[in-house]
Structure formats: structure tokens, C-alpha cells
């Protein structure tokens, strides 16, 4: 009986801790790990790439590799019926990635 009470108490504690953590999570600052995360170019990167998956750190690849990958991602956007990047979006996204790539 004591084990059951201990289990219930621990379970409730974990639920409460999870709720408090979720409430403390600041979605506006969720990309703080990215360089210059609040710039216009970064926001385009976060919005467009983050629409389908977690946003990788730009230093993960070289600028040339990012250029190739964006072409591949454009095809995936089309497959998933997402709007294509506008020329302005593409320029901002590529400028951000080139500036912060490996």
C-alpha cells in the first residue's frame, strides 16, 4: 500500500513538474541557439524551414551545401503543397545561411 501511495505521489509530482516546465517555455525564444536569431533573415529561415521540421544550426553545413539542400527542400515543399519560396524569402534565407555556415 505504501508503494502505491509513493508511486501516486511521484507520478503527480512528475505531471506537475512537466506542466510547470511547459508553462515556463518561451516559444518566442525557442531558437535562441541560432546566431542572430532575431534578425529578419533568421526569422525567414525559422519560419520557412521550421514549418516542416526542427531548424538546424546553420553551421551544420557549408554555404555551398546549404545552397544544394535548399534546392532539395524546395522540391519537398512542392510535394507537400507548400507555397514556393518567394525570391525575397530565398535571398534572405540564403544570405542568413551563407553568413553563418561553416
C-alpha positions, 0 to 999 in steps of 0.5 A, spaced: 500 500 500 505 504 501 508 503 494 502 505 491 501 511 495 509 513 493 508 511 486 501 516 486 505 521 489 511 521 484 507 520 478 503 527 480 509 530 482 512 528 475 505 531 471 506 537 475 513 538 474 512 537 466 506 542 466 510 547 470 516 546 465 511 547 459 508 553 462 515 556 463 517 555 455 518 561 451 516 559 444 518 566 442 525 564 444 525 557 442 531 558 437 535 562 441 541 557 439 541 560 432 546 566 431 542 572 430 536 569 431 532 575 431 534 578 425 529 578 419 533 573 415 533 568 421 526 569 422 525 567 414 529 561 415 525 559 422 519 560 419 520 557 412 524 551 414 521 550 421 514 549 418 516 542 416 521 540 421 526 542 427 531 548 424 538 546 424 544 550 426 546 553 420 553 551 421 551 544 420 553 545 413 557 549 408 554 555 404 555 551 398 551 545 401 546 549 404 545 552 397 544 544 394 539 542 400 535 548 399 534 546 392 532 539 395 527 542 400 524 546 395 522 540 391 519 537 398 515 543 399 512 542 392 510 535 394 507 537 400 503 543 397 507 548 400 507 555 397 514 556 393 519 560 396 518 567 394 525 570 391 525 575 397 524 569 402 530 565 398 535 571 398 534 572 405 534 565 407 540 564 403 544 570 405 542 568 413 545 561 411 551 563 407 553 568 413 553 563 418 555 556 415 561 553 416 
